[in-house]
């Protein structure tokens, strides 16, 4: 499968959570979309800065946010299919999204009720435990080789 076919396949199944996605399909879809996001943001900021608009960075941030929102569900779908390809539950990939939500909720609670020192330390700990650790686990899992479904069947029988 070519790079273009992998990219298009990811967008075709943007809400398809069943099935499998190969390692190449997942990484091509993810990395091409990250590159497109960087190009979009940079282009918007540059064009508006050259036009003399002082709010170019703000509009670039808005373009980034809109693209990231449009990309959230397709990345989730491809990631869940990738987890299926290594014979894991899709919740492994969804855990990264859930960890981010829990981190933000706990951060808001800390901001309201904790002292400044506790808030600063808590933010660092939350960032590591609920930000970096799940992200690194997902990168590790998404780099694993595909496993055929029969491999799971043979382990259960033995």
C-alpha positions in Angstrom: 0.0 0.0 0.0 1.4 3.4 -1.0 1.7 6.4 1.3 -1.2 8.1 -0.4 -3.4 5.0 -0.1 -2.6 4.7 3.6 -3.5 8.3 4.1 -6.8 8.0 2.2 -7.7 4.8 3.9 -7.5 6.5 7.2 -9.9 9.2 6.1 -12.3 6.7 4.5 -12.7 4.9 7.8 -12.8 8.1 9.9 -15.7 6.7 12.1 -15.0 2.9 11.5 -13.9 1.5 14.8 -14.1 -2.2 13.8 -11.4 -4.0 11.8 -7.7 -3.6 11.7 -5.2 -0.9 10.7 -1.6 -1.9 9.8 1.4 -0.2 11.5 2.1 1.6 8.2 -1.5 2.8 7.8 -1.5 4.2 11.3 1.8 5.9 11.2 1.4 7.4 7.7 -2.0 8.7 8.6 -0.8 10.2 11.9 2.4 11.7 10.6 1.0 13.1 7.4 -1.8 14.8 9.4 0.8 16.3 11.9 2.7 17.6 8.9 -0.4 19.1 7.4 -1.3 20.7 10.7 2.2 22.3 11.0 2.0 23.5 7.3 -1.5 24.9 7.8 -0.6 26.7 11.0 2.7 28.1 9.5 1.0 29.2 6.3 -1.8 31.0 8.1 0.6 32.8 10.4 3.0 33.7 7.6 0.4 34.9 5.2 -1.3 37.1 7.8 2.0 38.4 9.1 3.0 39.4 5.6 -0.4 41.0 5.1 0.3 43.1 8.2 -2.4 41.5 10.3 -1.2 41.7 14.0 -3.5 38.8 14.9 -1.9 36.3 12.6 -0.7 34.0 15.4 -4.2 34.0 16.9 -5.8 33.0 13.6 -3.1 30.3 13.2 -4.0 29.0 16.6 -7.7 28.9 15.6 -6.8 27.1 12.3 -4.8 24.6 14.4 -7.6 24.1 16.8 -10.2 23.5 14.1 -8.0 21.0 12.3 -7.2 19.2 15.5 -10.9 19.0 16.3 -11.6 17.6 12.9 -8.8 15.1 13.3 -9.7 13.9 16.8 -12.3 11.3 15.7 -10.3 9.9 12.7 -7.1 9.5 14.8 -9.2 7.8 17.5 -10.7 5.4 14.9 -7.4 4.5 13.3 -5.8 4.1 16.7 -8.5 1.8 17.9 -8.2 -0.3 14.6 -4.4 -0.3 15.2 -5.0 -1.8 18.7 -7.2 -4.4 17.2 -4.4 -5.3 14.8 -2.1 -6.2 17.7 -5.0 -8.1 19.4 -5.7 -5.5 22.1 -8.9 -3.7 23.1 -9.5 -0.4 21.5 -9.8 1.0 25.0 -5.9 0.9 25.2 -5.9 3.8 22.6 -8.9 5.5 24.1 -7.1 5.6 27.4 -4.9 8.3 26.1 -7.9 10.5 25.4 -9.4 9.6 28.8 -6.1 10.3 30.6 -6.1 13.8 29.0 -9.6 14.5 30.2 -8.9 13.3 33.7 -5.7 15.3 33.8 -7.6 18.5 32.9 -10.3 17.9 35.4 -7.8 17.2 38.2 -5.8 20.3 37.1 -9.0 22.5 37.4 -9.6 21.0 40.9 -6.0 21.7 41.9 -6.2 25.3 40.6 -9.3 26.0 42.7 -8.3 24.4 46.0 -4.5 23.9 46.2 -1.9 26.3 47.3 0.4 27.7 44.6 3.2 25.4 45.5 1.0 22.3 45.6 -0.6 23.4 42.3 2.8 23.7 40.6 4.0 20.3 41.8 0.6 18.7 41.1 0.6 20.1 37.5 4.1 18.6 36.9 3.0 15.2 38.4 -0.2 15.2 36.4 1.6 16.1 33.2 4.0 13.2 33.6 1.6 10.5 34.9 -1.5 11.4 32.8 0.2 13.0 29.8 3.6 11.5 28.9 3.3 8.0 30.3 0.1 7.1 28.4 1.5 8.8 25.2 4.8 6.8 25.4 2.8 3.5 26.1 0.7 4.2 23.0 3.8 4.9 20.9 5.2 1.6 22.1 2.0 -0.3 21.4 1.5 1.3 17.9 5.0 0.2 16.9 4.4 -3.4 17.6 4.1 -5.9 14.8 0.6 -7.1 13.6 -0.6 -10.3 15.2 -3.0 -12.5 13.3 -6.2 -13.4 15.2 -5.4 -17.1 15.0 -2.4 -16.5 17.4 -4.8 -15.6 20.1 -7.0 -18.7 19.4 -4.0 -21.0 19.7 -2.9 -19.5 23.0 -6.4 -20.0 24.5 -6.5 -23.6 23.4 -3.1 -24.4 24.9 
